[in-house]
Amino acid sequence: MTTTAKARGSTGRNGSSTAASPGTLKEELVAYLRRDREELRGEWVRAMAASGDLWLDSLTAREQELESVKIYNTCVDCLDSGSYPGAEEFAGQMARRVAVGAMSSERFLGGMLTLRDVCGRGLFRRFAKEPDRLNAALGVFEPVVNRILVIVAMAFNTERERLVRLQQEAIRELSTPVLQVRDRLLILPIIGLIDSERARQLTEQLLDAIRRFRARVVVMDITGVAAVDSKVANHLIQTVDAARLLGTIVILTGVSPATAQTIVTVGVDLSRMQTVGDLQGGIEVADRLLGYRVIAGDPGEAPIVPATVA
């Protein structure tokens, strides 16, 4: 059998053409897509421009050409090799560009769907007179292009989830600041809800600040905590215990009457905590523990100095 006959398949007893083997057909598809690359790529870019899915419009004409050639070649390489590291690489690059607002995920996905349609139409033209081979060719082509589309969609989703996590971490850090009032005295104002993840972050930030500032007393204010139940109370106890292991005293302030009643009702033991009614009172107690005293004078300028050398 000649090379041409191998590429086009064999002829059955009744004279009808039979499809080539999948491996041989794939080689023919790859050769066709590479040979007609410029024609198909040009059709793809024009179709994107017509449908409004041209994510390349912020690039120069030369950059558009290089970008479209790279993506087209990567897709053909995936078909040829049966592996997808190239698709994963460019999908990650596109996802990062979407993340910084350089392009739209909808337009890029629309452009990839347009590329699939353009190549599909090319196959229809290529095998217009051979319906059996056309069906076999689509059976080879469609799983590959669908896999690439899934890789692109997953890359966008992964990048979006990464950004959400970064934003959540930034919000938690802003909502749980550890502030140094003066030497060896920190305050930790807590605002909002406390769940397991935030409690873990709160403890880590506090312990890091205790070590960094060599703090001996921490005033933890929960005035801004919406609700304190047994779970939240246990999180606070664990944080206090961890601080105590570093030699630091924790004073809890801002316990409202409703919160106090709830804690008593659910039976949580807060006897290991030193509690004071409000933040100002907690700082005054902390000053006494550290040996600070207020020197009388101008009320607006009265300094606080150590009564004894620590």
Secondary structure as GFF3:
##gff-version 3
##sequence-region A 1 310
A	DSSP	alpha_helix	3	8	.	.	.	ID=ss1
A	DSSP	alpha_helix	22	35	.	.	.	ID=ss2
A	DSSP	alpha_helix	37	51	.	.	.	ID=ss3
A	DSSP	three_ten_helix	55	58	.	.	.	ID=ss4
A	DSSP	alpha_helix	61	81	.	.	.	ID=ss5
A	DSSP	alpha_helix	85	99	.	.	.	ID=ss6
A	DSSP	alpha_helix	105	126	.	.	.	ID=ss7
A	DSSP	alpha_helix	131	175	.	.	.	ID=ss8
A	DSSP	beta_strand	179	182	.	.	.	ID=ss9
A	DSSP	beta_strand	185	191	.	.	.	ID=ss10
A	DSSP	alpha_helix	196	213	.	.	.	ID=ss11
A	DSSP	beta_strand	217	224	.	.	.	ID=ss12
A	DSSP	alpha_helix	230	245	.	.	.	ID=ss13
A	DSSP	beta_strand	249	253	.	.	.	ID=ss14
A	DSSP	alpha_helix	257	266	.	.	.	ID=ss15
A	DSSP	beta_strand	274	276	.	.	.	ID=ss16
A	DSSP	alpha_helix	279	290	.	.	.	ID=ss17
A	DSSP	beta_strand	292	294	.	.	.	ID=ss18
A	DSSP	beta_strand	304	306	.	.	.	ID=ss19
###
